[in-house]
Amino acid sequence: MRLRGVGRRYGLGGPWVLRGVDLDVPPGSLTRVQGHNGSGKSTLLRLLAGIDAPSAGRITGRPRTAYVPERFPAELPFSALGYLTHLGRIHGLSRAMAARGAGEWLERFGADGYAATPLAELSKGTSQKVAVAQALLAAPGLLVLDEAWTGLDQAARGVLDTAVTERAADGGAVVFVDHDPRRLAGVPARVLRVADTRLEPVDHAPASPAGPRVRVEAEAPPGAGAALPTDLPGAPVHDSDTVATGRRVVRLSVAAPYSDALLRALLTARPPWHIRAVTTIGGPQERAEAPQAPREQPAEGLPRPVEGPEGKA
């Protein structure tokens, strides 16, 4: 997705809120947008989501997009489950898939007990869980989040943190605004600032993700040479490289939410790598387990996820 020379103002002759914005939003990217109140952050997100049209410039290549607004319209005449199923249908899911996905996301956010409750009767926190769930249930190509963590309890914020990084690890683009500077600290590939109608990069963004990491020890298959798969997600750190019994063994560490995608890339390589051990590092306790993946054939499934302090890695 590309923005070229994009500007936005409200009303004929009104002041420019944004002007001259050039931005590429590639698949798998995770972008944080900063700026003071009224700087134009929400306007930029509405342009990205296709809610507003630019007053100048062009936006091209927008993928299927899901958007969580700053304020959720809770007066809609649906139950929580009915609303999510309806939105899933709009996103192109079958009714059965939409209903199943809606139930799964409500359960994941701890709101499954409110599935039959009308939206207008939900608390602000539960309404926000529904707002976030509708954006996630169809795995959009672009996920746009405007203060989506506001109103969520701590557990639900952790679920959303994980869901955001999972979406990026699986190839979706994510752009978000959040008032907490610690939100996903170090995980976004870039941080941008809206100031004086312009969009500019923020220098010295944290380089390493906070929170637990997962270290994967993998053994190269026969005939694979020294080459790792080229599509390793989450920018894994190459910790070490040894040769044992004629085979290459590497250790890679990655932010915990990217661990499943990293394992998938290794196990589905042609030929697949053999996973020797998976270890959670940086949490209260370090744990390791050896997945039961075959040596010479791709695994039918992934190893059981490692549990970190915030839940599933």
C-alpha positions as CSV (number, residue, x, y, z in Angstrom):
1,M,0.0,0.0,0.0
2,R,1.3,3.4,-0.9
3,L,0.5,7.0,-0.1
4,R,1.9,9.7,-2.4
5,G,1.5,13.4,-1.7
6,V,-1.5,12.7,0.5
7,G,-3.2,15.6,2.2
8,R,-6.5,16.0,4.1
9,R,-8.5,19.0,5.2
10,Y,-12.1,19.4,6.3
11,G,-14.3,21.7,4.4
12,L,-13.5,23.9,1.3
13,G,-10.6,26.1,2.1
14,G,-10.2,24.7,5.6
15,P,-6.8,24.3,7.2
16,W,-4.7,21.3,6.2
17,V,-4.6,18.6,8.9
18,L,-2.1,16.5,6.9
19,R,-0.1,17.5,3.8
20,G,2.4,15.9,1.5
21,V,2.4,12.5,3.2
22,D,4.5,9.8,1.4
23,L,4.3,6.4,3.0
24,D,4.7,2.8,2.1
25,V,2.9,0.1,4.2
26,P,4.4,-3.3,3.1
27,P,3.0,-6.7,4.1
28,G,4.3,-7.9,7.5
29,S,5.1,-4.4,8.7
30,L,4.3,-3.1,12.2
31,T,4.1,0.7,12.5
32,R,3.5,3.0,15.5
33,V,2.2,6.5,14.9
34,Q,2.9,9.2,17.5
35,G,1.9,12.9,17.9
36,H,0.2,15.2,20.3
37,N,-3.5,15.5,20.7
38,G,-5.0,17.1,17.6
39,S,-1.9,16.6,15.5
40,G,-3.7,14.4,12.9
41,K,-2.9,10.9,14.0
42,S,-6.6,9.7,13.8
43,T,-7.0,11.5,10.4
44,L,-4.0,9.5,9.1
45,L,-5.4,6.2,10.4
46,R,-8.8,7.0,8.8
47,L,-7.1,7.6,5.5
48,L,-5.2,4.4,5.8
49,A,-8.4,2.5,6.6
50,G,-10.3,4.1,3.7
51,I,-12.9,5.7,6.1
52,D,-11.8,9.2,4.7
53,A,-10.7,10.1,1.2
54,P,-7.6,12.2,0.7
55,S,-8.2,15.9,-0.3
56,A,-4.9,15.7,-2.2
57,G,-2.6,12.9,-3.5
58,R,-3.3,9.3,-4.1
59,I,-3.6,6.0,-2.0
60,T,-3.0,2.8,-4.0
61,G,-2.8,-0.9,-3.2
62,R,-5.0,-1.0,-0.1
63,P,-5.5,-4.6,1.0
64,R,-8.5,-6.0,2.8
65,T,-8.6,-3.7,5.8
66,A,-10.0,-3.8,9.3
67,Y,-10.3,-0.8,11.6
68,V,-10.8,-0.2,15.3
69,P,-11.9,3.4,15.8
70,E,-11.2,5.5,18.9
71,R,-14.9,5.3,19.8
72,F,-17.0,2.2,19.2
73,P,-20.7,2.7,18.1
74,A,-22.3,0.6,20.8
75,E,-25.8,1.7,19.9
76,L,-26.0,-0.7,17.0
77,P,-28.9,-3.2,17.2
78,F,-27.0,-6.4,17.6
79,S,-25.9,-8.8,20.2
80,A,-22.1,-9.1,20.6
81,L,-22.1,-12.5,18.8
82,G,-24.5,-11.2,16.1
83,Y,-22.5,-8.1,15.4
84,L,-19.2,-10.1,15.1
85,T,-20.9,-12.7,12.8
86,H,-22.3,-9.9,10.7
87,L,-18.9,-8.2,10.4
88,G,-17.3,-11.5,9.5
89,R,-19.8,-11.9,6.7
90,I,-18.9,-8.4,5.4
91,H,-15.3,-9.5,5.5
92,G,-16.1,-12.4,3.2
93,L,-16.4,-15.3,5.7
94,S,-19.1,-17.9,5.4
95,R,-21.8,-17.6,8.1
96,A,-20.5,-20.7,9.9
97,M,-16.8,-19.5,9.8
98,A,-17.9,-16.0,10.9
99,A,-19.9,-17.4,13.9
100,R,-17.1,-19.8,14.8
101,G,-14.4,-17.1,14.6
102,A,-16.6,-14.7,16.6
103,G,-17.0,-17.2,19.4
104,E,-13.3,-17.9,19.4
105,W,-12.3,-14.2,19.7
106,L,-14.9,-13.5,22.4
107,E,-13.5,-16.5,24.4
108,R,-9.9,-15.3,23.8
109,F,-10.7,-11.9,25.2
110,G,-12.7,-13.3,28.1
111,A,-16.0,-12.0,26.9
112,D,-17.7,-15.2,25.7
113,G,-20.2,-14.9,28.6
114,Y,-21.6,-11.8,26.9
115,A,-22.2,-13.3,23.4
116,A,-25.9,-12.9,23.6
117,T,-25.9,-9.5,25.3
118,P,-27.1,-6.5,23.2
119,L,-24.2,-4.1,22.4
120,A,-26.0,-1.2,24.1
121,E,-26.0,-3.1,27.4
122,L,-22.3,-4.0,27.4
123,S,-19.8,-2.2,29.6
124,K,-17.2,0.1,28.0
125,G,-14.5,-2.5,28.5
126,T,-16.5,-5.4,27.0
127,S,-17.6,-3.1,24.1
128,Q,-14.0,-2.5,23.3
129,K,-13.3,-6.2,23.3
130,V,-16.0,-6.6,20.7
131,A,-14.6,-3.7,18.7
132,V,-11.1,-5.3,18.6
133,A,-12.5,-8.8,17.9
134,Q,-14.3,-7.6,14.8
135,A,-11.1,-6.3,13.4
136,L,-9.2,-9.5,14.0
137,L,-11.6,-12.3,13.2
138,A,-11.0,-12.2,9.4
139,A,-7.2,-11.9,9.5
140,P,-7.1,-8.6,7.5
141,G,-4.2,-7.7,5.2
142,L,-4.1,-4.3,6.9
143,L,-5.1,-3.8,10.6
144,V,-5.5,-0.2,11.7
145,L,-5.9,0.4,15.5
146,D,-6.7,3.9,16.9
147,E,-6.2,3.7,20.7
148,A,-7.6,0.1,20.6
149,W,-6.1,-0.8,24.0
150,T,-8.0,2.0,25.8
151,G,-10.7,0.5,28.1
152,L,-9.3,-3.0,28.0
153,D,-8.3,-4.8,31.2
154,Q,-4.7,-5.9,31.6
155,A,-5.4,-9.5,30.4
156,A,-7.2,-8.3,27.3
157,R,-4.4,-5.8,26.6
158,G,-1.9,-8.7,26.6
159,V,-4.2,-10.7,24.3
160,L,-4.2,-7.8,21.9
161,D,-0.5,-7.3,22.1
162,T,0.0,-10.9,21.0
163,A,-2.7,-10.7,18.3
164,V,-1.0,-7.7,16.8
165,T,2.4,-9.2,16.6
166,E,0.9,-12.5,15.3
167,R,-0.9,-10.6,12.5
168,A,2.3,-9.0,11.4
169,A,4.3,-12.2,11.7
170,D,1.7,-13.9,9.4
171,G,2.2,-11.2,6.7
172,G,-0.4,-8.6,7.6
173,A,0.4,-4.9,8.0
174,V,-0.4,-3.2,11.2
175,V,-0.5,0.5,11.9
176,F,-1.5,1.7,15.4
177,V,-1.8,4.6,17.8
178,D,-1.7,4.2,21.6
179,H,-1.2,6.7,24.4
180,D,1.1,4.3,26.4
181,P,4.7,4.8,25.2
182,R,5.5,1.3,26.5
183,R,2.9,-0.4,24.3
184,L,4.8,-3.0,22.2
185,A,8.0,-1.2,23.0
186,G,10.7,-2.2,20.6
187,V,8.5,-4.5,18.5
188,P,7.4,-2.1,15.7
189,A,9.8,-1.9,12.8
190,R,9.4,1.8,12.7
191,V,7.9,4.7,14.6
192,L,6.4,7.7,12.8
193,R,5.4,11.1,14.2
194,V,2.7,13.5,12.9
195,A,3.7,17.1,13.5
196,D,2.8,20.3,11.7
197,T,0.7,18.5,9.1
198,R,3.7,16.3,8.2
199,L,4.7,12.7,8.8
200,E,8.2,12.1,9.9
201,P,10.3,9.1,11.2
202,V,11.2,9.0,14.9
203,D,14.9,8.5,15.4
204,H,16.3,6.1,18.0
205,A,13.3,3.9,18.3
206,P,14.0,1.0,20.6
207,A,15.8,-1.8,18.7
208,S,15.0,-4.9,20.8
209,P,11.6,-6.1,21.9
210,A,10.6,-6.0,25.5
211,G,9.2,-9.1,27.2
212,P,10.1,-12.7,26.8
213,R,11.9,-14.1,23.8
214,V,12.0,-17.7,22.4
215,R,15.2,-19.4,21.4
216,V,15.0,-22.1,18.7
217,E,17.8,-24.6,18.2
218,A,17.5,-26.1,14.8
219,E,19.6,-28.6,12.8
220,A,20.1,-28.3,9.1
221,P,18.7,-31.3,7.1
222,P,21.0,-33.3,4.9
223,G,21.8,-31.6,1.6
224,A,20.5,-28.2,2.8
225,G,24.0,-26.7,3.0
226,A,24.4,-23.6,5.1
227,A,21.4,-21.7,3.9
228,L,18.6,-20.9,6.3
229,P,15.0,-20.2,4.9
230,T,14.8,-16.7,3.6
231,D,11.4,-15.9,5.0
232,L,12.2,-16.1,8.7
233,P,9.7,-13.7,10.4
234,G,10.1,-11.3,13.3
235,A,13.7,-10.4,12.6
236,P,15.2,-13.3,14.6
237,V,18.6,-12.8,16.2
238,H,21.2,-15.4,15.1
239,D,22.7,-16.4,18.5
240,S,25.2,-19.1,17.5
241,D,26.2,-21.5,14.7
242,T,28.0,-24.8,15.3
243,V,28.8,-28.0,13.4
244,A,27.9,-31.2,15.1
245,T,28.3,-34.7,13.6
246,G,28.6,-33.2,10.2
247,R,25.4,-31.2,10.4
248,R,25.0,-27.5,11.0
249,V,23.1,-26.4,14.2
250,V,21.9,-22.8,14.6
251,R,20.3,-21.0,17.5
252,L,17.8,-18.2,16.7
253,S,16.0,-16.0,19.2
254,V,12.8,-14.0,18.4
255,A,10.2,-12.1,20.3
256,A,7.7,-14.6,21.8
257,P,4.7,-13.6,19.7
258,Y,6.7,-14.5,16.5
259,S,7.8,-17.9,17.7
260,D,5.1,-19.9,16.0
261,A,5.7,-18.2,12.7
262,L,9.5,-18.8,13.0
263,L,8.9,-22.5,13.7
264,R,6.5,-22.8,10.8
265,A,9.1,-21.3,8.5
266,L,11.8,-23.8,9.6
267,L,9.5,-26.8,9.5
268,T,7.9,-26.1,6.1
269,A,11.3,-25.3,4.4
270,R,12.2,-27.6,1.6
271,P,13.8,-29.7,3.0
272,P,12.7,-29.0,6.6
273,W,15.0,-28.2,9.4
274,H,14.9,-30.4,12.5
275,I,13.9,-28.5,15.7
276,R,16.1,-29.7,18.5
277,A,14.8,-27.5,21.3
278,V,12.6,-24.5,22.0
279,T,13.4,-22.3,25.1
280,T,11.6,-19.3,26.5
281,I,14.1,-16.7,27.7
282,G,13.7,-13.4,29.5
283,G,10.7,-14.5,31.6
284,P,10.5,-15.4,35.3
285,Q,11.6,-18.9,34.4
286,E,13.3,-20.4,31.5
287,R,11.7,-23.5,30.1
288,A,12.7,-25.8,27.2
289,E,10.9,-28.5,25.3
290,A,11.9,-30.6,22.4
291,P,9.2,-30.7,19.7
292,Q,8.3,-34.0,18.1
293,A,8.9,-33.0,14.5
294,P,10.2,-35.6,12.0
295,R,13.8,-35.2,10.8
296,E,13.3,-35.7,7.1
297,Q,9.7,-34.7,6.5
298,P,7.7,-31.5,7.1
299,A,5.7,-31.7,10.3
300,E,1.9,-31.9,10.0
301,G,1.5,-29.4,12.8
302,L,3.7,-27.1,15.0
303,P,5.2,-28.0,18.3
304,R,3.1,-27.2,21.3
305,P,3.5,-23.5,22.0
306,V,5.7,-22.4,24.9
307,E,3.9,-20.6,27.7
308,G,5.4,-17.3,28.7
309,P,4.3,-14.8,31.4
310,E,1.6,-13.4,29.2
311,G,0.3,-16.6,27.8
312,K,0.8,-18.5,24.6
313,A,4.1,-17.6,22.8
